[in-house]
Amino acid sequence: MRGQSRRRAEAMDMLRQGASIQQVALACDLHTRTVSNYRAALDAEAGTRQMQLPL
């Protein structure tokens, strides 16, 4: 892959592995807001968008 699609795929992989937003942005040459949007998309896919309180 080349260009934006490669950077997006690499960023998503790094986020899945637990890298911080800043680390991903620097490594993939993306803006932190873009990486934040990617993380939100991953959270929505996983269904963890809303915090669960221990009861």
mmCIF file of the C-alpha atoms, coordinates in Angstrom:
data_MODEL
# 
_entry.id   MODEL 
# 
loop_
_atom_site.group_PDB 
_atom_site.id 
_atom_site.type_symbol 
_atom_site.label_atom_id 
_atom_site.label_alt_id 
_atom_site.label_comp_id 
_atom_site.label_asym_id 
_atom_site.label_entity_id 
_atom_site.label_seq_id 
_atom_site.pdbx_PDB_ins_code 
_atom_site.Cartn_x 
_atom_site.Cartn_y 
_atom_site.Cartn_z 
_atom_site.occupancy 
_atom_site.B_iso_or_equiv 
_atom_site.pdbx_formal_charge 
_atom_site.auth_seq_id 
_atom_site.auth_comp_id 
_atom_site.auth_asym_id 
_atom_site.auth_atom_id 
_atom_site.pdbx_PDB_model_num 
ATOM 1  C CA . MET A 1 1  ? 0.000   0.000  0.000  1.00 0.00 ? 1  MET A CA 1 
ATOM 2  C CA . ARG A 1 2  ? 1.058   3.533  -0.587 1.00 0.00 ? 2  ARG A CA 1 
ATOM 3  C CA . GLY A 1 3  ? 0.131   6.943  0.704  1.00 0.00 ? 3  GLY A CA 1 
ATOM 4  C CA . GLN A 1 4  ? -2.762  7.650  3.034  1.00 0.00 ? 4  GLN A CA 1 
ATOM 5  C CA . SER A 1 5  ? -4.151  4.116  3.061  1.00 0.00 ? 5  SER A CA 1 
ATOM 6  C CA . ARG A 1 6  ? -0.802  2.702  4.189  1.00 0.00 ? 6  ARG A CA 1 
ATOM 7  C CA . ARG A 1 7  ? -0.481  5.301  6.941  1.00 0.00 ? 7  ARG A CA 1 
ATOM 8  C CA . ARG A 1 8  ? -4.033  4.615  8.114  1.00 0.00 ? 8  ARG A CA 1 
ATOM 9  C CA . ALA A 1 9  ? -3.471  0.847  8.207  1.00 0.00 ? 9  ALA A CA 1 
ATOM 10 C CA . GLU A 1 10 ? -0.189  1.260  10.086 1.00 0.00 ? 10 GLU A CA 1 
ATOM 11 C CA . ALA A 1 11 ? -1.784  3.685  12.544 1.00 0.00 ? 11 ALA A CA 1 
ATOM 12 C CA . MET A 1 12 ? -4.687  1.324  13.231 1.00 0.00 ? 12 MET A CA 1 
ATOM 13 C CA . ASP A 1 13 ? -2.268  -1.562 13.859 1.00 0.00 ? 13 ASP A CA 1 
ATOM 14 C CA . MET A 1 14 ? -0.223  0.531  16.270 1.00 0.00 ? 14 MET A CA 1 
ATOM 15 C CA . LEU A 1 15 ? -3.363  1.639  18.143 1.00 0.00 ? 15 LEU A CA 1 
ATOM 16 C CA . ARG A 1 16 ? -4.514  -1.975 18.442 1.00 0.00 ? 16 ARG A CA 1 
ATOM 17 C CA . GLN A 1 17 ? -1.119  -2.818 19.956 1.00 0.00 ? 17 GLN A CA 1 
ATOM 18 C CA . GLY A 1 18 ? -1.554  -0.089 22.572 1.00 0.00 ? 18 GLY A CA 1 
ATOM 19 C CA . ALA A 1 19 ? 0.610   2.765  21.274 1.00 0.00 ? 19 ALA A CA 1 
ATOM 20 C CA . SER A 1 20 ? -0.277  6.287  22.380 1.00 0.00 ? 20 SER A CA 1 
ATOM 21 C CA . ILE A 1 21 ? -1.833  8.843  20.064 1.00 0.00 ? 21 ILE A CA 1 
ATOM 22 C CA . GLN A 1 22 ? 1.369   10.893 20.025 1.00 0.00 ? 22 GLN A CA 1 
ATOM 23 C CA . GLN A 1 23 ? 3.536   7.876  19.223 1.00 0.00 ? 23 GLN A CA 1 
ATOM 24 C CA . VAL A 1 24 ? 1.289   6.870  16.344 1.00 0.00 ? 24 VAL A CA 1 
ATOM 25 C CA . ALA A 1 25 ? 1.100   10.402 14.959 1.00 0.00 ? 25 ALA A CA 1 
ATOM 26 C CA . LEU A 1 26 ? 4.880   10.750 14.906 1.00 0.00 ? 26 LEU A CA 1 
ATOM 27 C CA . ALA A 1 27 ? 5.537   7.307  13.459 1.00 0.00 ? 27 ALA A CA 1 
ATOM 28 C CA . CYS A 1 28 ? 2.895   7.546  10.719 1.00 0.00 ? 28 CYS A CA 1 
ATOM 29 C CA . ASP A 1 29 ? 3.275   11.240 9.872  1.00 0.00 ? 29 ASP A CA 1 
ATOM 30 C CA . LEU A 1 30 ? -0.321  12.035 10.836 1.00 0.00 ? 30 LEU A CA 1 
ATOM 31 C CA . HIS A 1 31 ? -1.944  14.782 12.887 1.00 0.00 ? 31 HIS A CA 1 
ATOM 32 C CA . THR A 1 32 ? -2.883  13.825 16.445 1.00 0.00 ? 32 THR A CA 1 
ATOM 33 C CA . ARG A 1 33 ? -6.529  14.707 15.730 1.00 0.00 ? 33 ARG A CA 1 
ATOM 34 C CA . THR A 1 34 ? -6.569  12.224 12.840 1.00 0.00 ? 34 THR A CA 1 
ATOM 35 C CA . VAL A 1 35 ? -5.140  9.499  15.080 1.00 0.00 ? 35 VAL A CA 1 
ATOM 36 C CA . SER A 1 36 ? -7.687  10.395 17.758 1.00 0.00 ? 36 SER A CA 1 
ATOM 37 C CA . ASN A 1 37 ? -10.451 9.864  15.189 1.00 0.00 ? 37 ASN A CA 1 
ATOM 38 C CA . TYR A 1 38 ? -8.952  6.478  14.291 1.00 0.00 ? 38 TYR A CA 1 
ATOM 39 C CA . ARG A 1 39 ? -8.935  5.471  17.967 1.00 0.00 ? 39 ARG A CA 1 
ATOM 40 C CA . ALA A 1 40 ? -12.572 6.538  18.313 1.00 0.00 ? 40 ALA A CA 1 
ATOM 41 C CA . ALA A 1 41 ? -13.453 4.370  15.316 1.00 0.00 ? 41 ALA A CA 1 
ATOM 42 C CA . LEU A 1 42 ? -11.674 1.394  16.887 1.00 0.00 ? 42 LEU A CA 1 
ATOM 43 C CA . ASP A 1 43 ? -13.490 1.967  20.179 1.00 0.00 ? 43 ASP A CA 1 
ATOM 44 C CA . ALA A 1 44 ? -16.839 2.137  18.386 1.00 0.00 ? 44 ALA A CA 1 
ATOM 45 C CA . GLU A 1 45 ? -16.090 -1.135 16.582 1.00 0.00 ? 45 GLU A CA 1 
ATOM 46 C CA . ALA A 1 46 ? -15.228 -2.823 19.861 1.00 0.00 ? 46 ALA A CA 1 
ATOM 47 C CA . GLY A 1 47 ? -18.285 -1.432 21.622 1.00 0.00 ? 47 GLY A CA 1 
ATOM 48 C CA . THR A 1 48 ? -16.178 0.166  24.342 1.00 0.00 ? 48 THR A CA 1 
ATOM 49 C CA . ARG A 1 49 ? -17.126 3.750  23.626 1.00 0.00 ? 49 ARG A CA 1 
ATOM 50 C CA . GLN A 1 50 ? -18.975 4.112  26.920 1.00 0.00 ? 50 GLN A CA 1 
ATOM 51 C CA . MET A 1 51 ? -17.206 3.478  30.205 1.00 0.00 ? 51 MET A CA 1 
ATOM 52 C CA . GLN A 1 52 ? -18.336 0.539  32.276 1.00 0.00 ? 52 GLN A CA 1 
ATOM 53 C CA . LEU A 1 53 ? -18.597 1.123  36.005 1.00 0.00 ? 53 LEU A CA 1 
ATOM 54 C CA . PRO A 1 54 ? -17.740 -1.751 38.354 1.00 0.00 ? 54 PRO A CA 1 
ATOM 55 C CA . LEU A 1 55 ? -20.779 -2.583 40.448 1.00 0.00 ? 55 LEU A CA 1 
# 
